[in-house]
Amino acid sequence: MQKGDLISIAFTGKDVSSGKVFDTTEGDVAKKEGLETKGKTFGPIPILVGQGEILPGLEESLLSMKVGETKKIVLEPSKAFGERNPQLVRVLPLSEFTKNKISPVPGTIVNANDMLGKVQSVSGGRVRVDFNPELAGKNVEYELKVVKHYTESKEQLDALVKKAFPAWEKPHVKHEKDVVEVHAPIKEMTKIQRNVPGFSKLVLETIQGVKEVKVTTLFTVEDFQRMHTHSDGSTHWDNHE
């Protein structure tokens, strides 16, 4: 593989010290290992090689792999989730939790200033929270497979749609000559619009010959009857169809 290639990969990652699987693209493996599966979509995922979308150690391995090849790779912390940072272990007043109606016990995952941390201990009105990534400082092992290399424009576009939009929010996308068009009814467009700029950038940089990404929205009389605009500019939709 080379930097800039659009490919799909499958993988399973586990903590070397405990042997516990923490991430996988395989649904059967996730169920077997007791990982959360509700609301998740499994299967190979598309990535752009060399764009920092996966761990540094996996990026390096991909550059020497071919389509269909599988490797088992052990990554040190520096090429995985980083070393542990003692400064990210903090002691917070219990009152900060109680005023937000949170009852911290060891193991509880909390969000403080948009940082996720795990409660380590509660004592004397103080709560010790570790904001390091759970796998920081640990060696991890991955079984990594290159499933497909997308080279044709149609399959590249399909892969980028899968990459940019959640499975339940896929817009209609078509490619004609040098234009890619993203088309959706207004109700759906309000859901996907946050992902359109990133998707457009990927298309223009990846698919040869595309010069323009056009976004169109379909309005119907029924749409206006079901749509209500509040004073703050937000849009509310009636739930019934």
Residue pairs with C-beta under 8 A, 6 or more apart in sequence:
1 7
1 49
1 62
1 63
1 64
1 65
1 66
1 146
1 149
2 49
2 50
2 63
3 49
3 50
3 63
4 48
4 49
4 50
4 206
5 48
5 49
5 149
6 46
6 47
6 48
6 49
6 149
6 150
6 156
6 159
6 160
6 206
7 46
7 47
7 49
7 62
7 67
7 146
7 147
7 148
7 149
7 150
8 44
8 45
8 46
8 47
8 146
8 147
8 148
8 150
8 159
9 25
9 44
9 45
9 47
9 54
9 62
9 144
9 145
9 146
9 147
10 25
10 26
10 43
10 44
10 45
10 144
10 145
10 147
11 23
11 24
11 25
11 58
11 142
11 143
11 144
11 145
12 21
12 23
12 24
12 25
12 26
12 29
12 142
12 143
13 21
13 22
13 23
13 24
13 140
13 141
13 142
14 20
14 21
14 22
14 140
14 141
14 142
15 22
15 135
15 138
15 140
16 74
16 138
16 139
16 140
16 141
17 138
17 139
20 33
21 29
21 30
21 33
21 35
22 35
22 134
22 135
22 140
23 35
24 30
24 33
24 35
24 42
25 42
25 43
25 44
25 45
26 42
27 37
27 42
27 43
30 36
30 37
30 40
30 42
31 37
41 167
44 147
44 148
45 163
46 150
46 159
46 160
46 162
46 163
47 53
47 54
47 163
48 202
48 206
49 59
49 62
49 63
50 59
50 63
52 59
54 62
55 75
55 79
55 80
55 81
55 142
56 78
56 79
56 80
57 73
57 75
57 76
57 79
57 80
58 73
58 75
58 142
58 144
60 79
61 71
61 73
61 144
62 144
62 146
65 71
65 144
65 146
66 146
67 146
67 147
67 148
67 149
68 145
68 146
68 147
69 145
69 146
70 143
70 144
70 145
71 143
71 144
71 145
72 141
72 142
72 143
72 144
73 141
73 142
73 143
73 144
74 139
74 140
74 141
75 139
75 140
75 141
75 142
76 139
77 83
77 84
77 136
77 137
77 138
77 139
80 135
80 138
80 139
80 140
81 133
81 135
81 136
81 137
81 138
81 140
82 133
82 136
82 137
83 136
83 137
84 132
84 136
84 137
85 132
85 136
88 117
88 130
88 131
88 132
89 120
89 128
89 129
89 130
89 131
89 132
90 117
90 128
90 129
90 131
91 126
91 127
91 128
91 129
92 112
92 126
92 127
92 129
93 125
93 126
93 127
94 104
94 122
94 125
94 126
94 127
95 125
96 112
96 127
97 103
97 104
97 110
97 127
102 108
102 110
104 110
104 119
104 122
104 127
104 129
105 119
105 122
106 119
106 120
106 121
106 122
107 118
107 119
108 118
108 119
109 116
109 117
109 118
109 119
110 116
110 117
110 118
110 119
110 129
111 117
112 129
112 131
115 131
116 131
117 129
117 130
117 131
118 129
118 130
118 134
119 127
119 128
119 129
120 128
120 129
120 130
121 127
121 128
122 128
150 156
150 159
153 175
153 207
153 208
153 209
153 210
154 175
156 206
156 207
157 173
157 175
157 180
157 203
157 207
160 199
160 202
160 203
160 206
160 207
161 170
161 171
161 173
161 199
163 202
164 195
164 198
164 199
164 202
165 171
165 192
165 195
165 199
169 188
169 191
169 192
169 195
171 182
171 183
171 184
171 188
171 189
171 192
172 182
172 183
172 184
173 180
173 181
173 182
173 183
174 180
174 181
174 183
175 181
175 207
175 210
178 209
178 210
178 211
178 212
179 210
179 211
179 212
179 213
179 214
180 203
180 207
180 210
180 212
180 213
180 214
181 213
181 214
181 215
181 216
182 192
182 196
182 199
182 200
182 213
182 214
182 215
182 216
183 215
183 216
183 217
183 218
184 192
184 217
184 218
185 217
185 218
185 220
185 223
186 217
186 218
186 219
186 223
186 227
187 223
187 226
187 227
187 237
189 215
189 217
190 235
196 215
199 213
200 213
200 215
203 210
203 213
204 210
204 211
204 213
226 237
226 238
226 240
227 235
227 236
227 237
228 235
228 236
228 237
228 238
229 235
229 236
230 236
